[in-house]
């Protein structure tokens, strides 16, 4: 598999993540930072999932997307829903929206009010055309990277005694953390698909002081990663070759530690 195959898989799954985000945005109480619309990656089930949606009569639901099985799942304790699956394989966007609308009506939500305004890659998932699908190998690699990234970030937060949710943002489709350090410095870090910053998927680490991004003073190159000083400022560690994913994941914690120490001016010997 080459990197283009993997990048296509992330674009395809990003479309379905954006549908989850639209559902969360419509049915979950809004937060000013839009955190109500972000998602989690469930390491065991290998699914993307929304936060809890509260239904009438004290029922609840979460909406999942299973990349490897090409379907959404409405997970709910509401007895009205007999068929909780919304199939995405071979089905266009109109079908997906219409099926969700009908199912939401069954669990006493405003189904007709739900829609999806915009997808990041509409050429892959169109309104009235059979969608393009990634290969199974690329999907399995996606599952491995998102699962491994969760563990890397858990270990990083524990080592530095930091607190943060680990969430996937449906807009950029990054797995990210947000930390506020004791000196008031803010940190945004995680994993992102290929974008304008890097043609390859990558780990990133960035710090802000008084609302402005900054870079540390440094006089040496990093081991496997590099600094970016443009509209976005920070450090990135790209995955240039999907066949080196094990090396990429095993070095993730070292990337976050080394760059964090540089940002915070922590000397390690």
N, C-alpha and C positions, 0 to 999 in steps of 0.2 A: 504494500500500500504506500502511495506517496502522500505528501502533505496536502495536495489539492483534494484528494479523496476525503481526507479527514476534515479539512476546512469546509467542504460541501456538507458533510454530515452535521457539523455544528450549525451551519446556516439553516439546514432543514429543521433540526430540532429547535433552533431558536424561534422559528415561526410558531411552533406548537407551544413553546414557553410563553410567547407573547399572547397567545389565546388564553392560557392560564392567568397571565397577568391582567388581561381584560376582564376575566371572570371575577378575580379578586377585587379589582378596582370598582366593579359594579356592585358587588354583593357584600363587601366587607367595609366596615366603618373606616372612613378615610383618616390617615395620619398626615401631618404636615410634611414629613420627610418621605412620603409615599411608601413607607415600609410595609403598609398593609398589603401592597401588591407584589411584594417579592416572594420568592419561592425557596424551598429547601430541596436538597438532593438526599433522598433516603438511601443510605449505603446498602442496607439489607435487601430492600425491595427493588433497588435500581430504578427509581422513579423520581420525577419532579413532582412536587406537591405544593398546593396552596396552604395558607393558614386556614384555620377553622372558620367555616361559614355558619352562622347561627340561623336556623330555620324557625318558622313558627312552631308553636307547641313544644318548645324546648328540644327539638331535634337539631342535629348538627351534620355538617358535611365537609369533606375536603375533596378537591378535584386533583387527580393525578394524571400524569402522562407517562406511559411506558414506552420509551423509545424502541426497545428491542421487539415489542409485540405490536407496535403501530396502533395503539389505541389509548384513549382517555378512559378513566374510571371515576365514576362519581361514588365515592365512599361515604355512605350515610347510614344512620340508624332509622331513617324515615321508612316506614313499611310500604309507602305508596309506589316506590320505584322498583319495578320488577326486572328491568334490563339496565344495569348501571354502566354499560360500555358504550362509548362513542368511537366507532372505528375510523381510523385515519388513513389506513392503507387503501389506496385506489379511490379515495373519496375526496372531493374538492372542498373548498372552504365553505361554499353555500350549504352543502350537506352537513358539515360539522356544526355550523352555527344553527341551522334549522333543528338538528337533532338535540343540541343543547337546549334550545328554546323549549322544545316539547318536554324534555326531561325536567327542566327547571319548573315548568308549570305543574308537573306531577308532584313535586316536593314543596309546592306552595311558595315558589319564588316568582318574581315577575319575569317570565321567560321571554315574552315578546319585546321587552325593553332592552334585552341583551344583544349586543353586536360587537364586532371587532373592527375598529376604525382603520388600522393600518398595520401591515406586516412588514418586517425588515427586509424580507426577500420574497416579494409577491410573484416573482418569476418562477419560484419553486413550488409554491402553493397558491394556485389561482382559484378564482371564484367558481369557474365552470369547466375546468379542465382537470383530468387525472393528474395527481401530483407526482413530481419526481421524488425518488426515494434513495437514500444512501445505502451503501452496502452493509451487510451484517458485520463484517470485520471492522468497518469504521465506527459503527454503533458500539460494538464491544470496546473499542479503544476509548470512545467517549465515556462509557460507563467506568472504565478503569481510571481515566484521568480525573473525573469528577469525584470518584470515591477516594482515590489516593490524595487528591487535593484537600478534601475534608480532613483527612487524618494529619496531613502536614500542618494545616492551620490549627487543629486541635493541639498538637504537640507544641507548636510555636506559642500559642496563647498561654499554655500551661507553663512553659519554661520562663516566660517573661511576666508571669502572674498578671495577665491582662484579661479583660472580659469583653466578649463580643459575640453576637450571633454570627453564624456562618450562613450567608444567604446568597441566593442567585437573583440578580436583578434582571427582570425581563426586557428592559430597554437595551442594555449593552450585553447581556447574557454572561456577565462575569460572576464568578464565585468570590465573594468579597467579605472582608471584615472591616470594622471601623473601631478604632481604639483612641481614647483620650488619655494621654500620659499625665503623670503627676505634675509636670512642668507646664501643662496647658497645651502642649504640642499634640496635634491630631494626626492620626495615621490611617491611611486607606491602603489596603493590601489584598492580594489574592491572585486569582487566575483569570485570564481573559482570552477569548478567541482572537484570531488574527483580525487586525483592524488597521486604522491609519497610523498607529504607533509602531506596529510590527506586522510583517507579512506572515509571521508564524504565530501560533498560539503561545502564550507566555505567562510566567509569573511576574507580578509587579509589586513594588513597594514604594509608597510616596508619603511624604510628611508635609504638614502645613503648620505655620506659625502665624498667629494673628490673621488667619484666613488666607494666607499667601503660601503657595508652594515654594519650597526651597531645596537646594542641594547642599550636601556637606562639603567641606573643604577636603579634597582628596588629592593624593599625588601618586596613586598606583592604580593599575587596572584590576578589575575584579576577576575572579577565577574563570567563571563560565558565563558571566553576565556583564551588562554594561549600563552606563548612565545615559539618560535621555534628558537633554536640555533644550526644549522647544516650547510649544504651547502647553505641553504636558511635561512636568518635571518629575523625575524619579529614577528608579532602577528597574530593569527588566531582565528576565532570564528566558529566552525564547527556546521553544522546542522545534528545532530545525528538521529533525528526522523522526517520524513516528516510530521507527524501529529502535530508537534510543529512549523510549518512554520510561523504562525502568530506571535508567540513569537520571533522567529528568526528575522523576518523582523522588528518588532517594536523595537528590541534591537540593530539593525544594527547601527543606528546613535550614540547610546551610546558607542558601541564598537569603532567606528572610533574616537569619541571625546576623550574617556578615553585614548586610546593608543597613539593618536597624542599628547595629553598633556604630556604623559610620554616621548615620543621621543623628544619633544621640550622643556621639563623641564618647563612646564607651571603649576603653582600651582592654583588649584581651590578650593574655600571654599564655 
